Each structure stands twice: as C-alpha cells, then as structure tokens.
Amino acid sequence: MVQKQGFSREIRLGDLPLKKGGVLRDAVLTGYQIGALNARRDNLVIVPCYYGGTYEGSLPLVGAGGPLAGGDYCVVLFDMFGNGRASSPSRCHPSQAGHRFPAVTLDDNVEAQRRALQAWFGDVDIALATGWSMGGMQSYLWAALHPQRVRRLLPVCATARCWPHNRVFLDGVRSALMADPVYNGGDYQRAPEAGLKAFARVYAGWAYSQAFFRRGLYRNLGFTDIDALLRFWEQDHLAQDANDLLAVMHAWESADPGDNARYGGDYRAALGAISARTLVMPSRTDLYFTVEDARHEAGLIAGARVEVLDSDYGHAAGAPGREPVAMAQWWRTMAGLLAAP
C-alpha cells in the first residue's frame, strides 16, 4: 500500500540559465511532498525522477513497510525537465516547443531542485538523497555539487557518469525512434508511432536481464508471455511524447559530475568531494548501470559501501515497487542509513 497523504508542488523559475548555454524560458519544476520538516529541520528526503517516469512512479518508496511511511520524514519527490510534467518539449514556452527545446542537463535539474527547496523550506540540509536510475544519477550530483548539505546518499541502479557502453545503449534506442520518417528531425505533425514502438521493443531487451526472460519472470508482472510484455511497453511509449523522451535522454547521456566549473571536467575530484555517508546499490544483472562501473565510482567516495541487489530483474530490479524482494532490500538499507548518525 502506498502512503498518499501529500500535496503537489510547483515552482515557476522564470528564465532558467542552462549549463550548455541559453535559457529555459518560463521554467517550471513540479513534484510532490509528503510530510513536513520537524522542529530540528533534519528530516528532509529528496527523491529525483527516473527516466520515462513522473514523481508518481516514486510513490512506492513511501509505502507501508518502508522507513518513510511513518510520517517521520519530509519527503519531496521531484519530476524532471522533459518528463511531460515539468517544463518539457510538450509543455513549455511556445518558442521552445518540440524540437526547439534547449539542451537541458542533470545539472540544470539539480539547480532547479535547489531553488525549489530554498523557496519552500529555506536553508535546510538533506538527510537522504536517493533514487532509481536517473533519479540516482541526480542524487549523486546533489552530493557532489552540494557536499555540505547532503548527509546520506543512496543511489539505486545508477552511476554518477554515463559510461561508454551505457551511451551505446542509448544511441541504439534513440536511433530506432529517429528512423521513423514521421519523426522528421523532431518536427513531426503526428506521433511517430512506428518509431515509438521500435524504441520500446529495443529498450525492453535492455531493461531486464537474460535470466528474467529465460526464467519467465515476466509472469510475476502479470504478463502471460514475452509478446504481452512487449505490447505493454509499446502502449506505454505510445502515450509519451517522442521529443520529451529524447530531451531526457540527452540529460542522461551527458551526465558527468565533474563536467562543471567547480571540478573542471574531473569526475574523480567530484566524487572525491562527496562527504555524505554513501551506500551504492547496483543490480547484479543490470545491463547498463553495471556493478563494475558502480564499484569503480564507489571506490572514489570516502567510506562508500556497495550492496548489490541480488535480482534477475536487471535494471528494473530497482524500480520502486516493481520487485518485492529488491524493494525490501532497498527499504532495509535506507532504514539503516537513516538510523546512522
């Protein structure tokens, strides 16, 4: 059961300067808050958004049975630029709509989140930054760019950088979408449905592991066979805007915590600056946020530990509420981190 007592949040940021140049006009960031700051102002938890999702997809993290469910924490679930809720190619100033949407990075998302927290709560530290996939990437970035504010860090099925093989995966799914002639360089007059379906089917082969398909674990998700799973993926992506998907993908593939003036392109220095109590949780069978890459990054963070999700669900093992055993492991680890000084 998911705890639903909360309220939607929105901040209008005006023209937001972007890391890659230019501005995002009339920028809007959205999210959801559950709970309130306590008298000590030390109970704030932030959960940035994952690829293809909205804050609603993170709600299982505050579900019954987890450490965030009892009302002891002020939890802010953020949307992300490009996800169709916050400013996106499909929802933005008319001059930047569709293929005219500017290049937005994870740094821009974190800066917008910082401004939102400042407006809503004033100066406050973050007790825990956590998230799955791109949510975890943003959590890393928070801890690197604001080490004095983030006390605990728990990225799940994520790395701080987009490593080379991860980029190759992204280029493959993007190319499948862009090959649809209806896409027309992003200036489409109707949805590029063939491209969206191809994107979805290629992506599904990466999201789960080989063992997931061999063992028929899709049945645990309510699908009678692989074709039913793939049809679900098609329908899910047909409901999304192609330019939105690609805008967020750009932020994903350009992720690098050292690619800024503070660290001068040195991701090692960026990770080395993290002072949060850190536990990194990759999935044993993740095909693109690999255990090897996660261990390498954790080795650059003082005191960081690695706890591997022992799951055959691949990258999807960390999806909030998707796989009960993995979700229980995330909750146990989160509870231990929050209990630590």
N, C-alpha and C positions, 0 to 999 in steps of 0.2 A: 504494500500500500504506500502511496506517495503522499507526503505531507503537502497540502495545498494552501495552507494559510499564508498568504503573502500578497504582494501587490506589484503591479507592473511599474517600471521606472523608465524615464526618458530624459535625456539631456540634449538640448539644442546648443551646438558648439559654434555656430556661425561658420565662417570660412576657416577650416582647419588646415594649417600648413602641413604639407606632406613631406616625408623623408626623401622621396625621389624627386621632389620639386613640384611646384604648383600648389593648389589648394583643393580641398574637397569642399565644394560650396554648400552652405546651409547644412553642415554635417549634423546628423542625428544618431545618437547611440541609445540603444534600448536594452532592457534587461528585466530582471525580476528580483525582488527582495523578500526574504523570509526571515523573520525575527528582527531584533533591534540590538543596537550596541548596549552593552552593560555599563554599569557605573564606572568600571575601570577602563572602558573603551579598548579592551584587549581581546575581543571575541569575533573579529571580522574575518570571514572566509570568502575568498573570491573563486569563482569557477567560470573561466572564459569558455567560449563556444567552440565546438568541434566542426569539422568540415561537413557541409551539407545539412547542418542542423540549426536549431534555434535554442534559446535558453530552455525551452520545454523539454528538450532531449536530455538535459542535465538534471531534471527534477528527481529521477530515481535516487540520486545521491543523497537527497534529504529524506528518503523514505524510512518508514518504520523499520527498526532493526539496526539502523546506522547511527553513528555518533552525532550527526547533525539534526536528528529528528526530534530531540527532546526540548528544543527551544532555547538551548544554552548559547547558541551562536547566531550571529547576524550574517546570513549567507546572501551574497549577491551573485546571481547567475547572469552573465553578460551575453548578449548577442554579439555579432561580429559584422564589420563592414562587408557588404557583399552577400549577406545571407538572406536578403529579402525582407528583413525586419528593420535593421539599422540601415543607414544610407547604403544604397546598392545601385547597380545599373538599372534595375527595375523600379527603384524607388529613390529618386534623388532630384536635384535641381535639373530642370529640363535641358539646360545647356550641357549637362554631363551624362545624360541618359544613354543607355545601351552601350554601344562600342566606344562612346566618347568618355566613359567613366575613367577617371585617372588611376594610375598605379598606386594602390594602397597596400601598405606593408603591415606586418605584425607590429612593428614599432609604432605605426600610426594608431593601431587598435589599442595598444597598451597606453599610449599617451592620452587617447580619448577616455579610456577607463580611469586613468589617474585623475583627469579633470572631473570626471563624474563623481568619483569618490570624494574629491576635495569639495565639490559643490554640495554633496549630500551629507557628508559627515565631518568636513574639516580635516585637520591633520590627525590621521589615525594610522597606526601600524596594521599590518595584515598578519593575522595569526596563522593562516594557512592559505597558500595558493596551490590549487590543484586543478586537474582537468585531464580529459582524454584526448589523444591525438593532437589536433591543432590547439585544443584547449591547454594541453600540457606544454606545447611549444610556447604559448603565451605566458604560462606560469613560469617557465624558465626565464623568459625575457624580463618579466617583472622582477625576479630575484637578482638578475644581472644588472639591470638598469637602476634598481632601487634597493640595493642590498641592505641599507639601513632600515628599511620598512618591512621587509618580508622575513618573518621569523621561522616559518616552516614551508617546505616545498615538497610536493608530491605529484610529479608528472607521471601519467599512466599511458603506456603505449605511445611514447613520444620521445623525440630527441630535440635538443635545442637548435641544431642546424638541420637543414635539409641536405642529407648526404647524397653523393652522386647516384647511387642506384635508386634511391627514392625519386630523384629528379627524372631518371629514365622512365620509371613507372608513370609519373605524372605526364610526361611528354606523350606516352603511349595513349592514355585515356583521352587527353586533350586532342590529339591528332584524330582519334576516332570520331569525336564530336565535330571537329572543324572540317572533316572530309565531306560532310553533308553539304551539297551545293546550296541548300536553302540557308545555311548558316551565313554565307555571303560576307565573310570577314567580320561578322558580328552585327552587320546592318541588315537583319532579317525582318521580313514583314509578317511572317508567321513562324511558329516554333519549329526549329529543325528537329522534327520528331525522330527521323531515322538516325541522326547523329546522337541525340539524347539516348536512344535505345542502345546504340552501339557503345557509347560511353558507359552506360550502366552495366552491360554484359561483360565488358572488359574489366571494369572495376571490381565486379563481384568475384572474379577469379583471383584478385589480389587481396581482397578484404578478409577472406577466410583462408585457412591453411589447406594443404593437400589432404591431411588427415581428416579435416572437417568433412570434406566431400567423400573420402573413402569410407569413413565410418557412418555416413548418413546422418550427421549431427543436425542437418537442416530440418530433420523431422522434429527435433526438440523446439524448433522455432515455429512449428505449425505448418511446414510445407511437406507435401506428400512425396515430392521428388525434386530433382535439381531444376527441371524446367519451371516448376511452380515458383521456386526461389528466384529464378532469373526474370520471370514475368513480374514478380513483385518489384524487383529492382528497376525494371523498365518503367512501371507505373509510377514509382516513387520519383524517378528522374524526369518523367514527362510533366510532373507537377512543379518542376523547378525551372527557373529561367536560365538559359544557356550562358548568357553573359554574366549572370550572378555566379554561376559555378566557376567560370574561368577567372573572374576577378579574385575570388577567394583562393583559387589555385595559385595565382601569381603570388599572393602573400605567403602561401605555404612554401613554394619552391625557392623564394628569395630569403627564407628565414636564416638568419645568422646573427647571434647575439653580439658578435664583435664588429659587425658592419655598421659602425656609427662613429661619430666624432670622439666619443668617450674612450673607445677601445681601439680605434684606428685600424679596424679590419682584423684584429687578433682575437679569434674566438676563445683561445686558451686563456687569455687575460680576462675576458668577460666571464667565463665560467669560474676562473680562479677568484674572482671578486665576490662570488656568491657566499654569503655568510649564514644563510638560512640552514637550519637543521634539515638535511635533504635525504629523501628516500626516493629512488628512481625505480619504477615498476614497469619493465617491459614484458611483453608476452613471449613465451618460449617459441611460439610458432608465427610471430609477426613477420611478414614477408618484406616490409619496407621500413618500419621503425624497428630495426633489428636489435637483438640482445647485445651483439658485438658493439654496435655503434653506441648504445646506451651505456654499456660498461666503460667504453673509452671516455665518454663525456663525464661520467660519474667520477672517474679517476682524476679529473681536473678540478673537482669541487672538494674542498677540505671537509673531511668527515662524512662524505656522502656514502650511503649504502645502496646496494642493489638488491631488490627482492623480485624474483621472476614469477610472473603469473604462469602457473603450470596448466596450460589450457591448449586444446586443439582447435580453438575458435579463431586462431590467427590474430589479426589486428582487432577484430570485432570482440575479442575477449574483454577488452576494456570498456566497451560501450556501456554507459550507465544502464543497469537493469537488464542487460541482454543475456548474460550467462550467470546464473545464481552463484556458482562456486567462486568464480572470479570476482563477482560483486562483493561477496562475503569477505574475500581476501583483501580487497580494496578498503572495505569498512574497517576490518581489524587493524590494518596498517595505519589508516587515518586516525583511528582511536588512539593507537599507541603514540603517534606523532603529537597529537593534540594534548596528550597527557604529559608529554615530556616538557621540561622547563625551557 
